[in-house]
Each structure stands twice: as C-alpha cells, then as structure tokens.
C-alpha cells in the first residue's frame, strides 16, 4: 500500500522481501508439480531449490519477534509516567456534614474536607486546615527528605503522609491537580518529534527506494554473471531484508521517550522533544532575580539596635509593623514571632506613603520607615551604615521613639542556598550566565556577587526582558513570574520554576518542579546525555547497514565464499533494532 502511494517505508522492504520469497516458492511448487506430472525428471532439482516458503515464514516470524522485543523494551520507556499515574490512591477519606466515609477519588468535589492519616497518599491537591504532617514529595520533586506541613500549607496529589494527621480542603481535583498536569505534559511531550528525528525520517524516505533499486541491481548483476535465478533471488531478498532501517527509525524516539521519563522522575518536566534537543546546545542562561536566584520573599538579615537590646528593638518593630501589609513589615513580624517575643499593642497608626509609618505605644510616639521618614522627624542616621547596607543589597528600616533613634533592621531577598553552586557548575560547562532584574543597580550587583554572576542588567522593564537575548547565542531563560512570560517565550528554551505563576508555566518549554536552580544544570545534562545516546544509536544503525548490505549483495562471495541467507538477514536486522532500543534504555540508569 505504501509503495502504491509512493511513500515506501521500512515495512515495504520486509513486504517485498518476504512476498518475493513466497511468490518464488509458489513458482517452485507449481514447477515441481509440472515436472512430476510430465515426468520431466531433469527439472526436479531446479524447482526443488526454488522452494522459499521457509524463508518467507522465518523472515516474518523473526521480524515479528524483533517487533515484540522492541515493544517490550519501549514499554519500559514510559515507566516514569506509569509510576506517576499509580501515585494517586483510588479512595479518599472524606468528611461531609460531620460524617467520615471513603469515596472514590473521582467523586471528590472542590472544597471537600479530606482526612490524611499517617502512611496515606494525598488523593487531590489541597490546603491543610487542621493538624500537621510530614509529607514525602520525592516522586514529584526528587527531594528525598519529607517536608513538614502545617495549617495553610499546600499539599499535592500523589505525595505521601509519612507521619502526623491532618485535614485538607480540596483545591484541585481530577485533571486539574498538579500530578494530572504533569502526566499530561509528559505524555504530550513524548508524542512530539525532535528535529533530529525528522531528519532520520527524511533519510529513511530516501533510503528505502534506494535499497529497492539496489536489490534489483544486485539480483540482476548475478543473473547477468551467469548465476541461477534462485541464487540471484536469494541475493535480492537478503539485501531487501537486511537493509530495513528499523533501527534508524527507533534510534531517536526511544531515546527521547526514556529521556523525558528520566526528566519527570527528577522533577524536570520537558514539554516538547524540540526543547529536549535544543537544550544541549545552550551556551547562555539568563536568570530572572526575584524568586529565581533569590527566595522571592524578604527576610530580616541584620538587627542593629542603639541603647536597647536586639529583642527589644525587634519587639517594638513588630508592634509597629504588624498593622502594615507591606512585605517588609510582614518579614519583621514573622522574625519576632519566630523568637516568641512579646509584641506590645500599637494605636494611632498612620501611614506615610513612600516613607513608613507612625504609631503610639503606651502613649509614646514611635516611627518606623526609611531615611526620608527619619529626616522628616529631624532624626539623624548613620550614613556610612546606610551605604554599606545598600551595597550589600539590603533595605534598611529605621525605628525611633520621640526624637531618639532606636536602631535599624535590615532586610533582603536572600539568595537561595543552591543558586551559587548551580551557577558555578554552569560556568564549568562553559555556559555564560546573565541576571535580569527590575531592581536598582546596587541591589542587583549585591545579589549577582553572592550568586557568582558577572553580567547583570538592572532596572529592566517586563516588556524589555524578551529583547535581552545575547546576539548569536542559544539562550535559555529561567524565570517564575508573569513579567518573565515574554522572555520565556522568546528564548530558545524557556525554563519556568515550578513554584511560579500559571502563565510562566504555560509559556515555558521546561518546568522545574523543585524551586532549585541546580535542576537547570540537570536539564542541560539530561539533554546532552540524550543527544549523545541518539547519535550512538544512529551510528550503530548506519554502520550495521554499511556492513550488512555488501555482505547480503554477495560482494564477498567470489573471494571468501560468504553468502547471507535471507533468514539470517532477518535475524540480524531484528537484533540491530533490539540493540538500539537497549542502548536507549541505558538512559534509565543515568545519574544527573
């Protein structure tokens, strides 16, 4: 059918080879019947050697066996997806109207209260509303240590409660859960074709017709050389069968499937085969700062009191800042609560836009804010201290009582502990690193110094981030926010941090489930290993045909007496396909 439609493929060679053997066998069978029927004894030896039924049968049998072994091997490539699908429990323990009962997980609805006992799997995404537990997220994130979860923390479907007891409110069910989205992403990605696979398809499209012509020429040449039709047909069929480029067709998709499965197992979701292939050529990685290199939330880094203790300054600061919703204020309150300090009550709260706040504690006026607020109250600050903190990328907040400065608390969005190591490794891989941020130059320089990045672009607007790609370089953009979406889409490979916004996750080519930049290195490493594996597979597929075709064509028959039987050709062809798949499966044991 493919030949008729002028699109011959690998199966065409098998069909022609086994079909020719069968038809020639029929010719031999009727020839024998004629010879016996007409007592033409001299013709019997001629037709006896034309019975090729066993070759036709064995070719199809061996090819079928090879395909069976391939399918068995290829089924292992989706083990990661299968393992993910089996994570969600079939039943959920739900509490409705004060009554507990197990129901199928498909029947859970949004806002249902679900009880998670120790040792149980989480059936849906949710938020803890009661209790606390230790959740194992290793199958999703690759993180081996369980994470402590308390009221207000999110839990994900498929994770396991190692210890503790909690109740969660369902926030995502069915196909909307994080696990379901991961499975869908990996499944869709394995169905896409990488550019190198398309190249292999084009080669196969040319290769098949050439082999058919070569088989005809080989058979005809031996006929013209005076050899029998039986000998010439053996040569032609052997060339057709051994040349079948099944190994060529398997070389790329199997490696891509295994690679994507390994990525999913390590918390790296690759949304297309093209992204997996492109990543190995990346020579420049551009990082967003906030939430990517840094933790994305300010924390207290320095408490510098004057005339009072550290605890007293922090407690007074928290008393003033607990009335504010500003992220810096919340960080101070959290720091005080973490130390279990007694926080006094503040009244007469007043906000001064762009400067800070004032309030009264025990009928004494207090102020909290930046240097401008202190200047407005006629309070002098240490300029050198202010400059030193700014150069360190920290934001100083000053606190005063009446006309007296009580001290300074510095806050900063701290660099993730894994960021310097990830950036150092990228440098070792000869990959250039750049940081983009909308922050001011001083803060950007301080963070870049801590992270080990040499090139920065500060005060960059969201709409400008997409145009920051290095000219002539293959660029990966790593970000997490809405303002990173244009840059993620414009980059050669967009990589989103898994804790980022939905729009960033949808725009990116890869998603890192863990909030860890070392996974950027792992993604590039995985791509390099997959591409090396594909090239090994293509090499063996081509070298096999290069050696096998001359042997099948009888090139060594005159000098060495070597002749390849069609059945052996079929067995060798099947072995080549299985060896290529087996090589691809080695990726399952690779360490990133």
C-alpha atoms as one frame of an Amber mdcrd trajectory, in Angstrom:
protein
   0.000   0.000   0.000   2.840   2.382   0.846   4.556   1.590  -2.444   1.308
   2.258  -4.310   1.032   5.626  -2.543   4.673   6.351  -3.458   5.745   6.596
   0.182   7.766   3.405   0.791   8.872   2.816   4.375  10.667   0.174   6.423
   7.773  -2.282   6.187   7.921  -2.011   2.383  11.322  -3.745   2.335  10.030
  -6.595   4.527   6.853  -6.936   2.450   8.777  -7.060  -0.826  11.423  -9.451
   0.540   9.047 -11.957   2.161   6.500 -11.523  -0.665   9.123 -12.245  -3.320
  10.283 -15.348  -1.393   6.686 -16.611  -1.117   5.846 -15.983  -4.804   9.072
 -17.631  -5.906   8.191 -20.566  -3.641   4.800 -20.841  -5.393   6.622 -20.802
  -8.724   8.855 -23.654  -7.475   5.854 -25.632  -6.136   3.943 -25.496  -9.422
   7.192 -26.201 -11.283   7.676 -29.403  -9.253   4.050 -30.400  -9.907   4.649
 -29.904 -13.645   7.940 -31.855 -13.527   6.368 -34.823 -11.716   3.207 -34.701
 -13.804   5.095 -34.712 -17.094   7.921 -36.998 -15.918  10.417 -34.167 -16.571
  12.925 -35.596 -14.102  15.702 -33.156 -15.121  13.594 -30.166 -13.943  13.022
 -31.526 -10.423  16.427 -30.372  -8.948  15.890 -26.885 -10.462  12.428 -26.368
  -8.920  13.350 -28.097  -5.661  15.819 -25.246  -4.894  13.128 -22.659  -5.605
  11.022 -23.586  -2.553  11.439 -20.455  -0.409   8.401 -20.871   1.872  10.573
 -21.353   4.973  12.427 -18.113   4.222   9.168 -16.200   3.748   7.810 -17.618
   7.008  11.012 -17.098   9.003  11.501 -13.521   7.765   8.030 -12.548   9.028
   8.492 -14.585  12.239  11.867 -13.051  13.080  10.668  -9.542  12.252   7.591
 -10.114  14.458   9.835 -11.395  17.254  12.038  -8.333  16.898   8.986  -6.023
  17.000   7.725  -7.858  20.091  11.067  -7.385  21.860  11.089  -3.722  20.766
   7.600  -3.134  22.147   8.576  -4.855  25.410  11.640  -2.650  25.675   9.790
   0.501  24.616   7.099  -0.139  27.226   9.776   0.469  29.864  10.342   3.956
  28.441   7.039   5.111  29.890   7.701   3.625  33.338   8.017   7.117  34.826
   4.557   8.076  33.540   3.065   4.788  34.768   4.645   5.290  38.182   3.185
   8.809  38.367  -0.281   7.553  37.395  -0.191   4.989  40.183   0.595   7.575
  42.866  -2.977   8.766  43.340  -4.970   6.479  45.682  -8.288   5.097  44.355
 -10.201   6.137  47.514 -10.337   9.299  49.624 -11.443   9.574  53.278 -13.882
  12.499  53.149 -15.704  14.290  55.973 -19.113  15.657  54.951 -21.588  17.125
  57.452 -19.541  15.692  60.311 -19.647  12.142  58.882 -16.483  10.401  57.653
 -16.505   7.911  54.807 -14.363   6.583  51.966 -15.414   7.508  48.443 -13.788
   7.016  45.010 -11.304   9.803  44.356 -13.279  10.689  41.179 -16.246  11.659
  43.391 -14.307  14.228  45.423 -15.523  17.785  44.752 -13.879  21.153  45.353
 -13.842  22.313  48.997 -14.407  18.753  50.286 -12.689  18.118  53.638 -10.324
  15.151  53.273  -8.594  13.360  56.134  -4.977  12.283  55.545  -3.753   9.718
  58.055  -0.150   8.671  58.592   1.071   6.471  55.731  -1.757   7.538  53.386
  -1.326   9.095  49.929  -2.849  12.502  49.262  -5.720  11.995  46.766  -6.123
  15.599  45.495  -4.404  18.976  45.734  -5.423  20.883  48.833  -4.612  23.207
  51.736  -4.125  21.954  55.296  -6.867  23.351  57.542  -6.185  21.256  60.633
  -3.231  19.329  62.065   0.300  18.940  60.772   2.201  16.224  58.977   5.452
  15.243  57.300   4.932  14.883  53.550   7.162  12.829  51.235   7.251  14.583
  47.835  10.149  12.539  46.422   8.236  11.048  43.467   7.243  14.530  42.316
  10.270  16.620  43.209  13.093  14.122  43.716  13.588  15.612  47.213  14.398
  12.665  49.479  13.615  14.278  52.845   9.960  14.687  53.896   8.728  18.263
  54.351   6.935  19.466  57.461   3.493  20.856  56.583   1.258  22.938  58.868
  -2.057  24.799  58.627  -2.180  26.923  55.488   0.440  24.872  53.611  -0.372
  23.298  50.253  -0.228  19.549  49.634  -0.132  17.840  46.255  -1.956  14.767
  44.977   0.255  11.667  44.921   2.502  12.707  47.815   2.634  10.534  50.960
   1.988  11.476  54.576   4.928   9.879  56.371   3.809  10.913  59.856   1.150
  13.015  61.524  -2.520  13.628  60.922  -4.191  16.446  59.008  -7.339  17.583
  57.289  -7.158  19.306  53.929  -9.626  21.281  51.857  -9.642  20.181  48.195
  -8.452  22.990  45.897  -7.886  20.999  42.682  -9.398  17.687  41.578  -9.259
  15.316  38.590  -7.300  16.667  35.637  -6.665  19.970  37.426  -4.308  18.503
  40.034  -0.584  19.135  39.744   0.062  15.409  39.250  -2.521  15.135  36.432
  -0.973  18.144  34.686   2.493  16.592  34.991   1.270  13.300  33.478  -0.441
  15.194  30.631   2.697  17.261  29.965   4.994  14.231  29.828   2.545  12.235
  27.667   2.146  15.098  25.186   5.884  15.702  25.076   6.742  12.072  24.281
   4.356  12.271  21.310   6.282  15.179  19.740   9.184  14.711  17.353  12.606
  16.254  17.789  14.239  17.876  14.713  16.825  15.082  14.638  14.005  12.516
  14.453  12.504  14.338  11.474  15.921  14.202   9.806  16.021  10.420  10.371
  12.548  10.138   8.789  13.724  12.081   5.719  16.780   9.807   5.416  14.513
   6.746   5.632  12.295   8.194   2.886  15.289   8.315   0.531  16.960   5.174
   1.863  14.064   2.759   1.183  13.663   3.414  -2.597  17.463   3.331  -2.994
  17.600  -0.117  -1.313  14.810  -1.450  -3.543  16.759  -0.314  -6.614  19.980
  -1.742  -5.131  18.300  -5.124  -4.521  17.085  -5.231  -8.147  20.567  -4.279
  -9.435  22.280  -6.884  -7.192  19.954  -9.704  -8.339  20.226  -8.650 -11.992
  24.023  -8.435 -11.838  24.324 -12.030 -10.591  21.857 -13.200 -13.262  23.908
 -11.456 -15.966  27.040 -13.033 -14.472  25.545 -16.429 -15.338  24.246 -17.480
 -11.935  20.835 -19.111 -11.478  17.581 -17.250 -10.853  17.454 -18.994  -7.467
  20.873 -17.557  -6.479  20.044 -14.069  -7.801  16.713 -14.015  -5.926  18.448
 -15.098  -2.695  20.798 -12.103  -3.065  17.971  -9.642  -3.822  15.796 -10.817
  -0.902  18.753 -10.732   1.527  19.570  -7.132   0.503  15.938  -6.070   0.998
  15.606  -7.693   4.417  18.957  -6.740   5.969  18.640  -3.150   4.754  15.347
  -2.479   6.529  16.152   0.710   8.507  14.025  -0.193  11.536  16.964   0.584
  13.807  17.206   4.017  12.173  13.556   4.713  12.922  13.900   3.574  16.546
  17.155   5.413  17.267  15.595   8.778  18.140  12.062   8.225  19.559  13.130
   5.614  22.112  15.941   7.822  23.470  13.594  10.841  23.587  10.924   8.860
  25.469  13.384   7.484  28.009  14.977  10.917  28.448  11.630  12.584  29.145
  10.728   9.854  31.606  14.026  10.421  33.422  13.338  14.151  33.456   9.906
  13.608  35.030  11.439  11.295  37.633  13.912  14.043  38.569  11.324  16.815
  38.777  12.063  18.264  35.325   9.038  18.457  33.018  10.003  18.767  29.358
   7.065  19.942  27.264   8.433  19.075  23.803  11.069  16.904  22.171  12.413
  20.017  20.408  13.176  21.636  23.782  14.999  18.495  24.949  17.149  18.517
  21.818  17.831  22.280  21.821  18.928  22.343  25.478  22.182  20.503  24.749
  23.378  23.415  22.596  22.576  26.166  25.149  25.593  28.442  25.696  23.924
  31.290  27.633  21.497  31.096  30.574  19.598  34.255  31.551  18.137  34.299
  35.069  15.421  36.475  36.499  16.422  37.614  40.015  13.409  37.635  42.307
  12.039  34.176  43.049  14.541  32.526  40.710  18.037  33.269  42.020  16.596
  34.585  45.281  13.889  33.143  47.528  11.427  35.811  46.406  10.465  36.894
  49.916  12.321  39.414  52.119  13.832  38.200  55.379  15.470  40.000  58.288
  19.258  39.869  57.860  20.567  42.428  60.407  19.211  43.846  63.665  21.305
  46.850  64.724  19.984  48.398  67.978  21.061  51.594  69.724  20.692  51.924
  73.533  18.235  48.956  73.650  18.637  45.199  73.192  18.118  43.221  69.962
  14.977  41.594  71.407  13.528  44.977  72.485  14.129  46.535  69.058  12.596
  43.569  67.232   9.533  43.510  69.522   8.927  47.284  69.100   9.445  46.971
  65.331   6.923  44.123  65.140   4.417  46.145  67.212   4.584  48.956  64.642
   4.773  46.787  61.529   2.017  44.283  62.388  -0.535  46.871  61.287   1.041
  47.099  57.825   0.537  44.737  54.872   3.877  45.605  53.257   6.123  42.532
  52.597   8.982  44.099  54.587   6.640  44.674  57.544   5.406  41.075  57.400
   9.005  39.809  57.402   9.742  41.719  60.624   6.585  40.399  62.310   7.481
  36.827  61.289  11.019  37.254  62.682   9.595  38.431  66.042   7.071  35.581
  66.169   9.811  33.075  65.377  11.649  34.231  68.525   8.379  34.076  70.548
   8.748  37.725  71.595   6.010  39.549  73.457   4.748  42.134  70.970   3.118
  45.234  72.533  -0.015  46.853  71.071   0.228  49.990  68.946  -2.519  52.573
  68.358  -2.967  55.818  66.383  -1.422  54.069  63.373  -0.701  56.385  60.435
   0.862  55.541  57.085   3.253  57.927  55.326   3.351  56.865  51.625   6.846
  56.142  50.377   8.367  56.723  53.806   6.907  54.459  56.514   4.506  54.565
  59.447   3.978  56.253  62.813   2.037  54.920  65.830   1.748  55.239  69.588
   2.753  52.592  72.145   1.948  53.306  75.806   1.229  56.948  74.874   4.728
  57.368  73.446   5.072  58.243  69.704   7.130  55.875  67.566   8.150  55.949
  63.896   9.271  53.203  61.526  10.459  53.729  57.963  13.241  54.768  55.632
  15.857  57.505  55.897  13.395  60.057  54.461  10.941  59.494  57.352  13.751
  59.895  59.897  14.850  63.123  58.209  11.247  64.397  58.304  11.274  63.866
  62.084  14.649  65.543  62.455  16.450  62.335  63.403  19.959  61.754  62.065
  21.099  58.324  60.906  24.489  56.720  60.236  25.095  57.481  56.528  28.033
  55.079  56.290  25.919  52.264  57.734  23.147  53.066  55.247  25.604  52.968
  52.345  27.169  49.675  53.495  23.750  48.008  53.741  22.751  49.291  50.289
  25.964  47.913  48.759  25.148  44.559  50.361  21.742  44.579  48.618  19.845
  45.141  51.857  16.965  47.502  52.622  17.368  49.366  55.953  14.333  50.306
  58.074  14.874  52.764  60.920  12.943  52.925  64.190  12.637  55.915  66.540
  10.993  56.832  69.839  10.071  60.509  70.049  13.270  62.195  68.750  15.602
  59.313  69.567  16.862  56.706  67.045  16.388  53.194  68.463  18.173  51.313
  65.729  17.967  49.799  62.285  16.670  46.496  60.926  17.977  45.436  57.507
  16.017  43.133  55.197  16.899  41.434  51.957  15.581  38.952  49.469  18.249
  36.335  50.158  19.924  34.167  47.538  18.759  30.537  47.505  21.347  28.236
  49.037  21.612  26.204  45.809  21.929  29.169  43.392  25.724  29.796  43.696
  26.504  26.087  43.195  24.232  25.884  40.124  25.771  28.999  38.548  29.304
  27.777  39.316  28.544  24.445  37.587  27.146  26.233  34.525  30.404  28.185
  34.280  32.361  24.914  34.435  30.234  23.731  31.491  31.377  26.851  29.561
  27.873  28.344  29.747  27.581  32.110  30.180  25.245  33.357  32.947  23.343
  36.675  32.964  20.923  38.150  35.519  17.945  40.351  34.635  16.014  42.349
  37.213  13.757  45.350  37.599  15.608  46.185  40.846  18.079  49.027  41.234
  21.717  48.638  40.203  23.155  48.433  43.761  20.811  45.626  44.856  21.348
  43.787  41.565  25.129  43.970  41.924  24.971  42.688  45.519  22.799  39.680
  44.591  24.913  38.947  41.488  28.071  38.956  43.624  26.554  36.491  46.112
  25.302  34.215  43.327  28.518  34.385  41.290  27.023  36.059  38.207  29.312
  38.524  36.425  26.928  40.125  33.911  23.744  41.901  35.031  21.018  44.062
  33.524  19.228  46.050  36.228  16.031  48.174  36.129  14.755  46.165  33.144
  11.030  46.546  32.463   8.946  43.363  31.851   8.384  44.257  28.184  12.155
  44.659  27.688  13.115  41.266  29.127  12.205  39.464  25.894  14.754  41.521
  23.903  17.679  40.795  26.225  18.823  37.636  24.423  22.500  37.605  23.605
  23.029  38.037  19.885  24.217  34.904  18.107  23.857  32.714  21.191  21.487
  29.893  22.059  19.733  31.236  25.140  17.806  29.597  27.977  15.661  31.953
  30.073  14.873  30.942  33.661  12.046  32.770  35.460   8.928  32.404  37.558
   6.726  35.484  37.272   4.146  36.974  34.916   6.740  39.563  33.907   9.041
  36.724  32.747   6.478  35.182  30.358   7.528  37.210  27.244  11.200  36.355
  27.828  10.401  32.675  28.437   8.505  32.561  25.120  11.235  34.437  23.210
  14.145  32.317  24.487  15.414  29.271  22.596  14.489  27.267  25.711  12.205
  28.803  28.353  12.587  27.247  31.807   9.990  28.024  34.489  10.453  27.467
  38.206   7.648  25.164  39.352   6.513  27.478  42.129   5.914  30.270  39.616
   2.746  31.673  38.100   0.476  29.684  35.765   1.271  31.933  32.798   5.029
  31.365  33.263   4.485  27.591  33.460   2.343  27.595  30.290   4.811  29.738
  28.317   7.938  27.789  29.226   9.391  24.794  27.357  10.541  23.150  30.587
   9.176  23.306  34.135  11.325  22.675  37.219   9.001  21.301  39.909  11.531
  21.990  42.660  12.425  25.596  43.383  16.073  24.751  42.760  18.444  26.134
  40.105  20.616  23.005  40.169  17.806  21.465  38.102  18.740  23.856  35.264
  22.119  22.093  35.188  20.363  18.705  35.353  18.087  19.622  32.414  21.066
  20.604  30.229  22.968  17.492  31.378  19.971  15.286  30.518  19.708  16.859
  27.058  23.402  16.227  26.396  23.127  12.589  27.502  20.018  12.007  25.349
  21.628  13.565  22.266  24.784  11.504  22.768  22.619   8.384  23.060  20.718
   9.270  19.856  23.981   9.781  17.963  25.251   6.402  19.226  22.015   4.782
  18.053  22.216   6.418  14.613  25.861   5.400  14.305  25.086   1.741  15.039
  22.076   1.787  12.714  24.135   3.186   9.835  27.279   1.125  10.469  25.128
  -2.007  10.568  23.657  -1.248   7.135  27.076  -0.241   5.782  28.491  -3.671
   6.721  25.341  -5.738   6.099  24.366  -4.568   2.587  27.635  -5.538   0.821
  27.565  -8.903   2.618  23.961  -9.539   1.557  24.699  -8.383  -2.025  27.328
 -11.149  -2.319  30.347  -8.835  -2.655  32.450 -11.335  -0.640  31.021 -14.464
  -2.320  33.629 -14.779  -5.066  36.668 -14.099  -2.823  35.530 -15.531   0.544
  32.543 -17.694  -0.358  30.323 -15.712   2.066  26.621 -15.669   1.258  23.901
 -14.397   3.582  20.720 -16.447   3.839  17.513 -14.286   3.950  16.565 -15.866
   7.298  19.893 -14.855   8.826  19.444 -11.390   7.327  16.041 -11.093   9.060
  17.526 -12.259  12.374  20.421  -9.780  12.091  18.012  -6.934  11.250  15.876
  -7.723  14.313  18.953  -7.877  16.534  20.060  -4.428  15.340  16.676  -2.941
  16.275  16.709  -4.552  19.714  20.291  -3.384  20.333  19.341   0.222  19.501
  16.362   0.127  21.892  18.528  -1.480  24.588  21.108   1.297  24.210  18.346
   3.900  24.621  17.151   2.140  27.778  20.575   2.698  29.358  19.388   6.280
  29.928  17.035   4.961  32.619  20.066   4.348  34.851  21.829   7.643  34.145
  22.712   9.948  37.042  22.007  13.641  36.505
